[in-house]
Amino acid sequence: MLIDLLDDAELPGRPFLIPGSNLPVRLARLGGSAALVRFPPGWARHERGRHLAGEELVLLAGELHVSGVVFMPGQHGWLPAGTLRHSGAAPGGALAYIAFAGQAAWVPGELDEPDGATCRTPLETVVVPRGGLPLSPCSALLDTPVPLDRPAEMITVPTWTWERSAVVPEGRVLVRWPS
């Protein structure tokens, strides 16, 4: 099934209060640990803390601030497990694909023990080497259609559609394997 991530009517979602935040977001589960999250204008999380699992995101619309890093539409982010989050905000609202590499438990506090490097990648313009560009322990950006040994979640760039498949379609595709 192909899902248009920019079509709010296709994914109605439910209200969800992210721990430590001021306003509920709208959360639509896609499968596994993946979800589409609509942050309302004025959303903020001032509580300091960390997730026990790595978090992967693709910003689809708006602007999302995470610990001083501003994500813009079309950018992919990877925040390793244990990375301190000292602030978060979506001043004008935002829409993001978000997936965790494990249990998405939030732990308030100052401890910062990341299990890898944090990165931000512009999916539409980054150079993809032959064989693909690894973006996280669970994902890679590909620009060649290839069969996979098992089904994976795929987001096409820049049409922003999501599907689960064992064949990478034509074009630039973010492939995320189950963790």
C-alpha positions in Angstrom: 0.0 0.0 0.0 1.4 3.4 -1.0 0.7 6.3 1.4 1.0 10.0 0.5 2.8 11.4 3.6 1.6 14.9 2.8 -2.1 14.0 2.6 -3.5 14.6 6.1 -6.8 13.1 5.1 -5.1 9.8 4.4 -3.6 9.6 7.9 -5.9 11.1 10.4 -4.0 10.1 13.5 -4.7 10.7 17.2 -3.6 13.2 19.8 -0.5 12.3 21.7 1.4 14.3 24.3 5.1 13.8 23.8 6.8 13.6 27.3 7.9 17.0 28.6 6.1 19.0 25.9 3.5 21.7 26.1 1.0 20.7 23.5 -0.2 17.3 22.0 0.9 16.4 18.5 -1.2 14.4 16.1 0.4 10.9 15.7 -0.5 8.5 12.8 1.2 5.0 13.0 2.6 3.7 9.7 3.9 0.4 10.9 6.5 -0.9 13.3 8.1 2.0 15.1 7.4 4.5 12.2 4.9 7.3 12.5 3.8 10.5 10.9 3.8 13.3 13.5 2.0 16.7 13.0 3.4 19.3 15.4 1.0 22.2 16.0 2.2 25.8 15.9 3.8 26.7 19.2 4.7 23.1 20.1 7.8 23.0 22.4 9.6 20.6 24.7 11.7 22.5 27.3 12.4 19.4 29.5 15.9 18.1 29.2 16.3 14.4 28.6 17.1 11.6 26.2 15.5 8.7 24.4 16.8 5.2 25.1 16.6 4.3 21.4 18.0 6.1 18.4 15.6 8.4 16.5 15.4 8.9 12.8 13.3 11.7 11.2 12.5 13.2 7.9 11.0 16.6 8.0 8.3 16.9 5.4 6.9 20.4 6.1 7.5 23.3 8.5 10.5 23.8 10.7 11.6 21.6 13.6 14.2 22.7 16.2 15.9 19.9 18.1 18.6 20.9 20.6 19.7 23.9 18.6 19.6 22.1 15.2 17.0 23.4 12.8 15.5 20.8 10.4 13.9 22.1 7.2 11.7 20.2 4.7 13.5 17.4 2.9 16.2 16.9 5.6 16.9 13.6 7.3 18.0 13.5 10.9 19.6 10.8 13.0 19.9 11.2 16.8 21.6 8.2 18.5 20.3 6.6 21.6 21.3 8.6 24.7 21.7 11.9 22.9 20.8 14.8 25.3 17.8 16.8 24.1 17.9 20.2 25.7 15.1 21.9 23.7 12.6 21.2 21.0 10.2 23.4 19.1 8.0 23.8 16.0 7.2 27.5 16.1 5.0 27.5 13.0 4.1 23.8 13.2 5.8 20.9 11.4 5.1 17.5 9.8 7.7 14.7 10.3 8.2 11.0 9.6 9.7 9.6 12.8 11.0 6.1 13.6 12.8 4.7 16.6 15.5 2.0 16.6 14.0 0.3 19.6 11.8 1.3 22.5 11.1 5.0 22.4 11.3 5.5 26.2 12.0 9.1 27.3 14.3 9.7 30.4 14.3 13.2 31.8 17.7 14.5 33.0 21.1 15.9 32.0 22.9 12.7 31.1 24.4 12.6 27.6 25.7 9.2 26.4 25.1 9.1 22.6 25.9 5.7 21.0 27.0 7.4 17.7 27.2 10.6 15.8 24.2 12.9 15.3 23.7 13.9 11.6 21.5 16.0 9.4 21.3 15.2 5.6 19.5 17.0 2.8 17.9 14.0 1.0 17.2 15.7 -2.3 20.7 17.2 -2.9 23.2 14.9 -1.1 25.5 12.9 -3.4 24.6 9.2 -3.1 27.6 6.9 -3.7 27.4 3.7 -5.7 25.7 1.2 -3.4 23.9 3.8 -1.4 24.5 6.2 1.5 24.0 4.8 5.0 22.1 7.4 7.2 21.6 5.4 10.4 22.1 1.8 11.6 18.6 1.0 10.1 18.5 3.1 6.9 20.2 4.1 3.7 19.5 6.4 0.8 19.5 4.7 -2.6 19.0 6.0 -6.1 19.0 2.7 -8.0 16.1 0.2 -8.1 17.3 -3.0 -6.5 15.6 -6.1 -5.0 16.0 -6.5 -1.2 16.4 -9.7 0.7 13.5 -8.7 3.0 10.7 -6.1 3.0 11.6 -2.6 4.2 9.9 0.7 4.7 10.6 3.1 1.9 10.1 6.9 1.5 10.4 8.2 -2.1 12.2 11.6 -2.4 10.8 14.2 -3.2 7.3 12.9 -3.7 7.1 11.9 0.0 5.3 8.6 -0.3 5.7 5.7 2.1 5.4 2.0 1.4 6.6 -1.4 2.7 8.2 -3.4 -0.1 11.0 -5.8 -1.0 11.8 -3.9 -4.3 13.2 -0.4 -4.3 11.4 1.7 -6.8 12.9 4.0 -9.5 14.3 7.3 -8.2 15.8 8.4 -4.9 14.5 6.4 -2.0 15.1 6.3 1.8 15.1 2.6 2.8 14.6 1.7 6.5 14.8 -1.9 7.6 13.0 -3.0 10.8 15.2 -2.7 13.9 
